[in-house]
Amino acid sequence: MPDRVARNATPHRRRSLIAVWVLRFAWIAVGSAVSFVVDDTGATRWVLAVTWTIAAVAISVPAVITLTVARITVPLAPIAVAITAIDNAAREPLALGVAAVAASAATVIVLSAEVGAAFVQASAYGAETRLLLRPPAAFGAAAVVMWVVWSALSSVAAVALAHEMVVTTTVTGVPAIAAAVFAAPRWHRLARRWLVGVPAGIVVHDPLVLNETLMMRHRDLTGVVLASADTGAADLTGPAGGTAIEITVRESTTVLIADGRNNPRGRAIHARAVLVAPTRPGWALSALSRTQPTAPMP
């Protein structure tokens, strides 16, 4: 793990590091257990090996792009274990049990806020503190549906390839590739949504909700608190569920909201308070307080 991820390690940061290492050990367990069960030297082993290796590289090199790759590939593990169990249930039940538990654990951990925080922070510049934002409900649901469709097509194509079913492999494999090309940039946008604390102030980097990065200087801030239920702040969460953070400034600031293809330049609003939804609001408040200057800015 890069030093900049571990610097000034707080309990939150330590939990992130622990989560990443547990994920790595779980992934090793998945590979070892499945390899012990599958004795095929043909396409099945190659498909499993390639998929496992791609995910292993992703979780070994924390970064924003590898977070997306890991969150796409690691959840394939329970599906792969289930398919493997259908053909080998009577042979190695213990190994299959270990693989199933490890695959489930890896899937839960890779989707956790702790792993997300560690990966996005690994790509931060200098004194940045990056805090991943929760996905908007509608966009997140669409991303899950796209993944389910893609994983189903990919799994059928992989099984068909292992059984040398050329027609089925083609019929499912081509749409799987097309779905990946279409969905990958959209999945990656979820990993590029951050609330960022820097020595000069606070930045909201959200290419999904904003047409332009929102920057607020510390000297202009009047409050960074958990949002109340009746707040009138401009909602920049997507909207996303859960607790939001309300950031207020002394004077009205211009926020350029993404407004779809019909208005590519976006929609400008003026706000003195905005809402954002980091994955761990309490952690975000603590982290942002540490980025503030010790003396007032001129």
N, C-alpha and C positions, 0 to 999 in steps of 0.2 A: 504494500500500500504506500503511495507517495507520502513524503513527509508532510506536505501541505494539508493532507486529509487528517493527519493525527496531531497537528500543531494545536497547542492550547487545549488538549483533550478534556472535554467536559464529560459528565456522565452520558449525555446524549450522543456525543461523538464516539465514546467508547462502545455504546450499544450498537452503533452503526458498524464499527470495526468487527465486533463480535459476530454480528449478523452476516457480514460478508464472509468471514472465515467459516462459520457454520455452513453457509451455502456451498462453499468450496468443498468441504469435507463430505457434505451430503451428495454433491455431484460426483465425487470420486467413488462413493459407495454405490451410486446408481450404475456407473460404468462398470465397476468391478462385478457387481451382482449379475447384471444383464449379460456381460461377457462370459461369466461362468455358466450361464444357462444356455446361451446360443452357441451351438457348435457348428453351425452352418458356415462354410468358407466362401459362400457365394454372395449374391447381391444383398441378402438380409443383413449380414454382418457389416458390409460396406456402408449401407444406408445408415445403420445405427451408429457406426463408428464416425462417419462424417458429421452427422447431426450432433453427437456427443462432443466431438472436437470443436465444432463451431461454438457451442455453448461454453465449453471449458475455456477457450481463448477469451471469450467475452467476459466471463466472471473473473478471469485472472488479470485483466487489464481495465480497471475502473475508468470510465469516461462516459460522457453523455451518449455517444453513439453506441458504445458497448452495452449500456443500460437497455437501450431499445432492443438490441440483438438478443441479450439475455432474456428479456421479458417476452420475446417472441418464441425463442427456442426451448427454454427450460420447461415451460408448461406442456411441451410435447412429451415429456418423460412419462407421466402417468399413462398416456395413450399408448406409448411404445411398450411399456411394461404390460399393459392389459393385452395388447396384441401378442406379445411374446408368451404370456401366460396361456392363451388359448391353444397354442401349439405345444407348450411344454409344461402344462400344469402338473402332470403326474411325475415329471422327472426330478425337478429340483424345487420343491415347495418352499424350503427355507430360504434359498437364494431369491426366489420370486417375492417372498414376503419382505425380505430386506430391501429389495429393489422398489417395491411398492411404497414402503414407508419412507425411504430416502427420496423417491421421486415426488411424493406428496409434500414432504417437508421442504424440498428445494423449491417447489412451485410456490408455496405459501411465502417462503422467505424472500424469493426474488421479487415478489410483488409488494413487499413490505415497504413502509416509509423509510425505515432505517437503511435498507440497501439503496433505495433511491437517493437518499441524502448523501451517502458515501460516494456514489458514482458521479453525481453532478458536482459535488465539491471537488472531486479529483480533477475536473476540467477547469476549475476556477483560476482566475488570474490574480497574482499578487495577494493583496489583502482582502479579496472578495470573500464573502460568506454567502454561498448559494443555498437557497431553500426551495425545494421542489413544491410546486402548487398541485392541489388536488384537481383531477380532471373534471370538466363540466359534465353534469349528469347525462345529457343527451349525447354529447360527443363520446363520452366514455362508453355508453351503452352501444353506440354504433361501432366503436373500435373492438369491443368484445364480440359482437356479431360477426364482424369481418374476420376476426381471428378464428372463430369457430368454423366458419365456412372454409377458410383457407386450410386450417388444420385437418378438417375432414377430407378435403380433396387431396391434400398431401399424403395423409395416412393411407387412403385407398390406393393412390398411385404407388406408394412405397411397397405396399403388400402385393399389388399387381406386378410390380417390377421383380420382387423376390420370387414370384411364381411364374415369371416369364410370360405374363399375359400382356402382349404388346398393345393390343387394341385398348384394353382397359387402362393401361399405363398412359397411353396417349390421350385418351378421352378425359381422364382426370388430371393428368400431369400438366397439360397445357393450360387449362383454366387455373390450376394452382399457381403456376408461374405468373399468369396474368394478374391474379388476385394479389400476389405478393408485390408485384410492381406497382399496382394501384394503391395498396394499403400501406406499404412500408413508410412512405413519406408522412402519411397521416398519423401512423403510430409514433413516428419519431417526434412529431410536434408536441406530443404529450411530455416527452423528456426534455423539451427545450423551454418549458414554462417555469420561470423562477422568480422568486422574490429575493433580491440581492442586497446585502448590506455592504457598503464600502465606506472608507474613511470620510468621504465627502457627503454621503447621504444614503438614500434608499432608492433602489431601482426596481421597477416592475418590468420584467422581460417576458412577454407573453405573445408570441406570434399568432396564437389562436384567437385571442380576444382583442388584442391591440394592433393597430396598424403601425404604431410607432412606440418605441420604448419610453416608458414614463420614468422621469428622473426627478427626485425631490431632494433638495439640499437639507442638511441637518439644521441650518439656521432658519429654514422656513417651516420646519415641522413644529406642530404644537401638541401632537399626541400620537402614540402608537399603542393601541389597546385592543383587548378582545371586544368585538362588536356586540352591541346590545340588539335585542330582537326588534326594537322599534327604530333602529337607526335610519337616517335619511341619506346616508352616504351612497355615492355612485357605486353600483355593483360591478366589479371587474372579475368576479369569480367564474363567470361562464353561463349560467350560475352553477355552482357546485354545492353539494350538501355539506352539513357539518358546521363547525364553528369557524367564523371568519375573523380576520384582523382588520380593524379600522385605522386608517392613517389619515391624519388631518394636517392641514397646512394653514398658515396665516392668511394667505391671499389665494384667491381662486386660480387654479391652474388648468391649462388646456389638456384634455385627454382625447386622443384620436382613437376611436373605437373602430374595429374591423366591422364592416357592414356588408359583407358578401360580394359576390361577383358583380352585382348590378351597380355597386358603388365602390370600386376598387380603391379610391382615395380615402375611404373611411368616413366616419361621422364624428365631428368634433363636438365635445361637450365641455362645459366649464364646471369644475367641482372644487370644493374646499375639503372634501373628505371622500376617500375611496375605500372599497372593501376588497381584500385579497384573501385567498384560502390556501395557506401552506398546509402541507400534510400533517405537520405537528405544530399547532399554533403556539403552545407554551414554549416549545423549543425555539420557535421563530422569535418570539418576544425576547427571550434570553439572549439569543445570538445577535439580534439587532442592537440590543443595549450595549453589547461588547464592541460593536463597530463605531459607536459614537465617539467623537473626539473628547478628550479630557478637558479641553478648554473651549469656550465659545468661538465659533468662526467669525472673522471680521465681516 
